[in-house]
C-alpha cells in the first residue's frame, strides 16, 4: 500500500515546520552547545527523527526503519568507504616518513602558510572535488594540512571553507546532472546558470579563506597571489560550464589554477612569510602556535640528491590522483557496473527505440538491493512536486567502481611501492578501521537521518516554509539549497530533495525555474561546511576526534554569511539589471 507524505499534519504550517525541524535542532544543539560526541549526537538526532516521523507525520514504522537502513547503507558506501581508505593511505605515508618529505617539498614551493593553504585547500582540494567529491577533498586536504603543521582546528575548518565554490560541479558534474533529471530542465542551461553564479565566489572564497586563517592585514599582504588563484579558477569555471558542460568544470579549473599559482609564486614573493599554523584572532588551543609568525624570506632550493626522495614521497598521491580521476569517469563505471541487456527469449541484445543496445546492472560488480518496504511505496505530492510521484529506494552496491575502492587500490599500490609487505598493509588497515570507528558510526547515523527526513517528508515541510516567502523567495530559495546540503551532506542529495520544489515555486511566482534550480545547487555549496558528515570527515582526517562541535561553531558563521551572499546574487539576478540579463532561458 502506497503511503502519501503529509506536510502539515497539525493543520498549522508553523507547528508542523517546528516539529519537522526538531531532529536538526537536536543534532546541532548536541554538537555545538552540549559538547556531545558526534556519533552520539547523530544517534540522538536519528532517534528523534524516528519519533517525529512515526508519531507526528504518520509514517508507518516499518517504512521509517527501512528508510533509515537505506540511508545507513549509503553512509557506509560511498562516504564511509572514502574516509576509511583515505585515512589508510595517509597513515601509510606518515608511518614510513614519506609524508614528511612531501611536507618539506611543499614548504620549498613556499614557506608561507597562507600560500600553502591556497595551493592545497583551494586548488588541490578543488581537483579532488571535481574528480571524486563526496568528502574526498576534505579528507585529502585536511590530512595534508595537519601534516604540514596546521593546527587541527585550522586544518579542519579551513579545509571545509575551501571546499565550497567547486562543489556544484563536483564528482564530474554529478549535482548538475542529477538536478537536470529531477527537474526536467535542460542540463546545459543549468550548467550555464550555475556557471554564472559560482565564479563570483570562486574569486571571493580564496580571499575569505585567507582572511579566516590569518586576518585582514595578513590577507592583504598576499592579495596578488589570492587574485591569481581565484581568477584562474573562476574564468575556466565559467567558460567550461557555459560552453562545454558540467562534467569537467572543476578538474580543468583546478589544474589551471594550480599551474597559474605555482608559476606566479616562482616570480613573486610576499614581503614577509607567515609561518604560524594556528588561526589568527582567536584562541586556538588545538595546537600551540609558534611564538613568532614572521621571518625574513630565505631562498631555498632542492638539493639534487633530494629529488628522488621527493618523487617517491609524491608518488602515492600521484597514484591516488590517477585512480580517483579514472574511477570518476562514466566510461569506467559503465564498464563494470553495467552489461549488455539480453532478451531471455531470443538471447539477443535488447535495443532501445533508436536501435542502440540497452545495458543493465551487472550483478557481479554492481548488485542491486531493493528496499521493498519503501521502494515506490512512498508518494511525494503537490506542492512539493508538480504531480504525485513515488520514490525509488534501490541501493547499488558498486563495490568496485566506488571512489573509495579506487582510493584503497591506490593506497595498496602506493604502499607496496613504499616498501610495505602485504601482512603489514593488512595490519595497518585493521588499525585504521579501529581508529575511525566512531567516525564511521557518525556518518552512518547521519545518512540514516538524512534519508529518513527525505522519505518521511520532514525536509519537504521545512522546504515549504521557505517557499512561502513570496518576493523574497530568491533569497530564501537559495537558503533552501543551503539547508538541503546541511541536512544531507550532499549537493546532489539536496538537488534531489528540493529541485522539483524550486521549479514549481519559481513557476508559481513568475521567476525563472532555471535560475532557482541553479540557486538550489549554488546556495547548497555553502552548506557543505556545516553538514555533520563533512565535519566528521574533517575531524577524522585531522585526527581531532571528538571535537566536531568546535569545528561546527567555527565554520557556522562563515557558512551562513556566504550563503546569504549567494542569495543576494540570486536576488539581483532575479530582479535587477544587468544581473538579470545573466539568467539563462529567461522567465
Secondary structure, DSSP 8 states (H G I E B T S, - for coil): --EE--S-TTS-HHHHHHHHHHHHHHHHHHHHTS---HHHHHHHHHHHHHHIIIIIS---HHHHHHHHHHHHHHIIIIIIHHHHHHHHHHHHHHHTTHHHHHHHHHHHH---HHHHHIIIIIIIHHHHHHHT-TTHHHHHHHHHHHHTT--HHHHHHHHHHHSSTTGGGHHHHHHHHHHHHHH---HHHHHHHHTTTHHHHHHHHHHHHHHHHH-HHHHHHTHHHHHHHHHHHHHHHHHHHHHT-STTHHHHHHHHHHHHHHHHHHH---SSEE---S-TTS--TTS---S--EE--------GGGHHHHHHHHHHHHHHHHHHHHHHSHHHHHHHHEEE-B-TTT-SB-B-TTS-B-EEE-TTTSEEEE-TTTTTTEEE-TTSSSS-EE---EEEE-TTTSHHHHHHHHHHHHHHHTT--HHHHHHHHHHHHHHTHHHHHHHHHHHHHHHHHHHHTHHHHHHHHHHTTGGGHHHHHHHHHHHHHHHHS-HHHHHHHHHHHHHHHHHHHT--HHHHHHHHHHHHGGGTTTSHHHHHHHHHHTT-TT-HHHHHHHHHHHHHHHHHHHHHHHHHHHHSTTGGGG-TT--
